[in-house]
């Protein structure tokens, strides 16, 4: 039996393509299908055992224990200066043939191959391998992933649809991620009607989750220059809520809930003590405080440092002021990593509840 292929494309960066891939892959595996995962073009890559591999291929291999080698799952990666070298004629490899050969080998013993594109339909056109052309080469129908709203997602999806159809690629439908159904329960109905007017089926809306949008403590450490004073970032320790401590401690305590990262100047001993006093309490989904991000370069006194270390409360000191620090945390591009087990479980549940996978597979 020939493997069925599904190509996932997004309308832009951080729209939810990897989230959709994880949830859809889990549903496919849960139904007993042999899964293959292909990331044809990798722009964000890691070096594993001496080979470059896209980070999404590394993620999917780890989460689902896929047997295929990473160079097969991620056949083409784009290192620095690749685009310039290609445009200037310094790269002569037949990249399209490389992708097709990897796809055929990967699909030879699979029931379903999930192909994850890179960005919107036109990404990669500069070196002749736009997502639209890759989907055509692999004869893979496409799901277009966008994010919440009404006008913007519909406009973006229609724009991407045009390029895919120009390459003769069939559109299975669209998925809209980060939809605030709690605030706008009728939004799915509006999106479905709006897309239907363009001849596009809405396959599902994935609800917005603040938990999924937040970075882990480990990611904060990676992105912010500073020094850890206490505790352990550990893998998968995701922030549930962010609070800025700029008020008296008694007023700040109600804000400390569900794994709060408290951002406060390092000389606010009262707020540090308040976090220590209530931090370990259950905040409805975990400890009330998961960590302290101390700003301004102010180091707490030794007596507080001893308490922080004794409590094993993650504490990170940065030189920037509170406003710039909070802004930097907000701007972190959150990517899911294999160690983010709770996030992955949440993603699988949300996507599984949002998409009719059986109906989708029947159409491929």
N, C-alpha and C positions, 0 to 999 in steps of 0.2 A: 504494500500500500504506500502511495506517495505521501510524504509528510506534508501536512498543511502548514502554511506560513501566515504569520500576522506581523505586519510592520507597524511599529508605534512611532509616530512623529509628534512633535510638539509645535506650538505656534511661537515659541520663544524660550528663553532660559528660565529655569526654575518654575516651570508650569505644572510639573507633576508627572513627567514621562516615566521616571524611574519608579515613582510610587505606583503608577498604573502597571508597570512591568512586574513589580514584585507581587502585587495582588493578583494579577492575571496569571502569572506563573504558578503561584500557590494553588489557585483554583484548578489549573490544568493538571498539576501533579496530583491533587486530591482526587481527581476523577480517574486516576490510573493511567494517564497518558504519558508516554515517554517524551520528556521535554528536552529540547535543544535551545540554547540561547546564543544569538549572534549579535555582536556589536560591530557592524561593518567598518565604521570609521571612528576611531577613538581620539578625541582631542584632549581629554584629561586622563592621563595614563600613569600607571605605577610600573616599577621594574620588579618583576617577580622571577626569581631563578635566572636572572640574566636576560629575560625577555620583557619587552614593553607590552603592557596589556591595559586596556581601558579599565578605569576603576569600576564601572558598572558590570563589566564581565567578571571582575574579581569578586564583586559583591554577590552576583547571582550564583557563581560557582560555589562560593562558601555557604550561602544560605540554603541552597537546594542540593548540595553535594553532587554537583553535576560531574560526570566522568570525563568530559572532553578537555583536552589541553587548552590552556589559555591562548596560545598563539592561533589556535583554530577558532576560538570564540571571539577573538579580537584580532583579525588578520591584518588590518591597516591602522597604524597609529600616526598621528601628525605631530612630529617633534618641532621644536623651535626652528624657524627659517624654512620649514618644509614648503610653505606656500610660495615664498619668494623663489626658492630653488626650482619649483615646478614651473612657475610662470617664466622664469629665465631659461628654461629648457635643460636644466641640469638633472632632472629625474626622468628616466626613460622606462621605468617599470610599467607594465600593463596592470594598473591597479584594479580595473574592472574585472579582469580575468582572475586576479588574486581573490577577489571577493566571491566570485561565482564558484571557484574551485573550493574555497572554504565552506561555502553554503552547501554544496553537493556532498562533501565529505561528512559534514556535521549532520545533515538530514538523512543520511543513508540508513540509520537505524532508529529514527525518531518518528513519533506520531505528529508532534507539533513543534515547529521552530518559531520562537518568539524573536523577532528582529527589532532591535532598538536603534532608531536613528539618532542623529546628532542635531538637536535644535530644529528649526523650521524647515520647510520643504526645500528652500534654496541653499541651505548650508552645505558647503562642499562644492558648489558650482565652479568656484575659482580653479579647482583642479579636476574638473570634469566629472565629479561624483557627488552631485547634489543628492539629497535624500530622495527626491522624486526620481532621479535616474537610477539610484541604487534599488529602490522598490521595484522599478520596471525591470531591471536586470535580474532580480530574484523572483520576479512574477509574484510579488507579495501584496495582497490588498492591505489598505492602510486604515488605521485608527488615528485620528487627529486629536491631540490632547491640548486643551486650553485651560484657563482658570477663571474663577468667579467673576460675575458681572452679567450684563446683558449685551449691550452694544459692542463692547470690545471683544469678548470671546467670539461672538457671531461674525464680526468683521474679520477677525484674524483667521478663523476657520475657513471662511469663504475664500480669503486670499490664498491660503495654502492649498485649498481644494483645486483652485485654478491651475497651479503648477503641476500638481499630481496628475490631473486629468489631461493636461497637455502632453504628459509622458505616457498616457494610456493606462494609468494605474487606477484600479477600482477603489473607491472610498467605502469602507464598511460603515463608517459613522464617526461620531465625535464623542469624546468624554470631556466633561467640564469638571475640573478639580477645584478644591477650596471654595465650595459653594456654602454660604452661610444660610443653611436651611432653617436654623433656629430663628433667625431674624426675618427671613423671607421665605416662608414655607411654600409659596406659589412660584418660586423662581424656576424650579425644574420645569413646570408646565409652560412658563413663558419661553424658556430656552428651547424647549421641544418644538413649540409652535414657530418660533423665530427661525430655527434651523430648517424645519420642514419647508418653509417658504423658499429656501435655497436648495431644496432637494437633498438635504443631509439629515440622517437619522441621529437623534440623541441617544447614545447607548447607555448613558448613566451620568449621574452627578455624584461626585465624591464629596462628602461633607467637609467643611473647614475644620481643622483641628489645631488649636494653639500649641498643643503638645508636639505635634509633628513639625510645626514651624519653628520651634525653639531649638537652639543648639545644645550640644552636650557640654559639660564642663571641660572635657578634653579638647573640644573644638575651640572653646574660648581661650584656653591656654595656647593653642596653636596659632591663633590669629592676633592675640594681644601681647605686646612686649611687656614683660614683667617678671615677677618672681613668686613662686609658690611658697607661702609661709607655713601652711599647715594642711593636713588632710591629703586625700588622694583623688585625682580626677577620675581615674579608672575608666574602662570602656563602658559605653552605654549609659552613663549617668546623665540623663537628659534633664534639662531645666524645665520645670512645670510652669513657672511664673517669674517675671522679673519685676522688682520693686526698687525704686530709687529712694534712699533714706535721706531726706532733707528736712525732716520734721522731728519733733520730740519723740523719744522712744515710746512713750505711752500711746502716741498716735500712730506709730509705725507698726506696732505689734499686730493690729487687725489685718495689715497687708501681708503678713507672713503666713502663707498658706500653700499647701500642695507643692512642695519642693521649690520654694522661692530662692532665686538668686538675688541677694541684697547688694545693691551698688551704693556705696556710701564713702565719704572721705575717711581716710584711715585714722584721723584724730577724733572721730566721733565715738569715744569709748562707750557712751550710753547705748548707742545702736548696736555695737558689737556685743555688749553684755546682754541686750535684749534678745539678739539672735541666738546667743548661747543658752539663754534661759528657756526659750520656747522651741528652739530648733529641732530637737529630737521628738517633739510631740507629733502625733499623727495629724496631718493637715488635710486628710481626705484624699488619699492616693499617694501617701508617702510622708516623709518628715516635713515639717513646716518650712524648714530652711535647708537647702542643699549646699549652699555655699555663700561666701562673702567675696565681693570684688571691691577692694579698698583702693581709693583713688588719691591723687595728689602727692603720691610718694610718701605719705605719712605712715610710719610704721607704728603699730600698737605697742604699748608698754609691755615689758616682759611678763608681767602677771597675766595679762590677757592672752599673750602668745602661748603661755603654758596651758591656759584653759582651752584655747582653740586646738592645740595639739593633742591634749588629753581627750577632747571630744571628737577628734579626727574630723573636724569640720573644714572642708575645703576653703582655703583662704588664699587669695591671689592679690598681690600688690602691684599697682601700675602707677606711672608717673603722671599720666594725663588727668585732667579734671573730671568731675563726675559727668558733666554734660557730654563731653567728647567720648568718654568711656562708654556711656549708655548708647550713644550713637554708633560706636564701633561694634558693640554687641548686636545691635539691631541690624547692622549691615552685613553680618556674617552670612555667607551663602551656605545654607544648611544642606548637606548631603548625607544620605543614609550610609552607614558603615556596617560591616558584618557584625561588629560587637554591639550594635544598637538593638538588642533583642526585643526590648519592650516596644520600641518604635516599629520594628518589623512586624510584630504581632498585631499592633494597632492598625498598620497599613493593610495587612492581609484581611483583617476583619472588616475594615471600612470598605475596601474595594469589593470584597466578597458580597457584602450587603448591597452594593450599589450597582453592580453589573450582572446581567443575566448571561452568565458564561456559557451555559448549554446552548442557548439560542444563538449566541455569537459564534461558537464553534460550528454549529450546524450550517452557518452561512458561509464559512470559509471553504 
